Amino acid sequence: MTDHPHIAVFHRTLAAFAAGDMDALAEVFHPDVVWHAGGRNLLAGDYRGREETFAQFGQEFQLTGGTYRPQLQNVLANDDHTVALLHATASREGKQLDMDYVIVFRIADGLITEGRTFVADPPAYDEFWS
């Protein structure tokens, strides 16, 4: 059994994100991507287009002094959705983030067109970013 092609797109995405390589990220994100970051915190909201989405990603690294670290647990894909199960650690202003989360992607023609994050403990996540 071979992996769904969207799994390879996700692996390229995670590698580029972890390296802070915006050029490589641009190769896998549709120019009109929509990114949904849930919660009630500095990073929550709907981001439209690569520029807004990448700016939100940059804030994660800036606000944590580069300590934000996503770790892949599993990734599943079919033609409709790609789901990544991850764990993130970070530190910020004396606070620690150590939490599981999920990102649900829509991918078309090898490009991410939409992403939506879900965290295991929304109140703790909001507190970390507030």
SVG drawing of the C-alpha trace seen along z (x, -y; Angstrom):
<svg xmlns="http://www.w3.org/2000/svg" viewBox="-13 -39 29 41">
<polyline fill="none" stroke="black" stroke-width="0.4" points="0.0,0.0 1.4,-3.4 0.9,-6.7 -1.6,-9.2 0.3,-12.0 -1.1,-14.6 1.1,-13.0 4.2,-14.0 2.8,-17.5 2.4,-17.7 5.9,-16.4 7.3,-19.1 5.2,-21.6 6.3,-20.6 10.0,-20.5 9.8,-24.0 7.8,-25.4 10.3,-23.9 13.2,-25.5 11.4,-28.8 11.9,-28.5 9.2,-30.7 10.2,-30.1 9.7,-26.3 6.4,-27.0 5.3,-29.1 5.8,-26.1 3.1,-24.1 0.6,-26.9 -1.9,-28.1 -1.7,-31.9 -5.3,-32.2 -5.0,-29.8 -7.3,-30.4 -5.9,-29.5 -8.2,-29.3 -6.6,-29.6 -9.1,-29.0 -9.2,-30.4 -9.3,-33.8 -5.7,-34.9 -3.1,-37.0 -2.9,-34.4 -6.6,-33.5 -8.4,-34.4 -9.0,-33.7 -6.0,-34.5 -6.5,-34.9 -3.7,-34.5 -0.1,-33.5 1.0,-36.9 -1.4,-36.9 -1.0,-33.2 2.8,-33.3 2.8,-36.4 0.8,-34.5 3.3,-31.6 6.1,-34.2 4.4,-35.5 4.5,-32.0 8.3,-32.0 8.7,-35.7 6.6,-35.5 8.3,-32.4 11.8,-33.6 12.2,-30.7 11.3,-28.0 8.1,-26.9 8.6,-23.3 6.0,-21.1 6.5,-17.4 4.6,-15.0 2.8,-12.1 0.9,-10.9 -0.6,-12.1 -3.6,-10.7 -4.9,-11.6 -7.5,-11.0 -8.7,-13.0 -10.8,-15.3 -8.7,-15.9 -5.3,-15.6 -5.1,-15.4 -1.9,-15.9 -1.7,-14.9 1.1,-16.9 2.6,-17.9 4.0,-21.4 6.4,-22.8 7.4,-26.4 8.2,-28.9 7.0,-32.5 7.2,-35.1 7.8,-32.4 5.0,-30.2 5.4,-26.8 3.4,-25.2 3.4,-21.4 0.3,-20.3 -1.2,-18.0 -3.0,-19.6 -4.5,-18.7 -4.4,-20.5 -7.0,-19.6 -5.9,-20.5 -7.6,-20.8 -5.1,-20.1 -5.8,-20.5 -3.3,-20.0 -0.5,-19.6 -1.2,-22.9 -2.7,-23.6 -5.9,-25.6 -7.2,-25.6 -6.0,-24.8 -7.8,-24.6 -6.1,-24.0 -7.7,-22.3 -5.8,-22.2 -6.2,-19.6 -6.7,-22.3 -8.2,-25.5 -8.1,-27.5 -4.5,-26.6 -3.6,-27.4 -5.3,-30.8 -3.5,-31.5 -0.1,-30.7 -0.7,-33.1 -2.5,-35.9"/>
</svg>
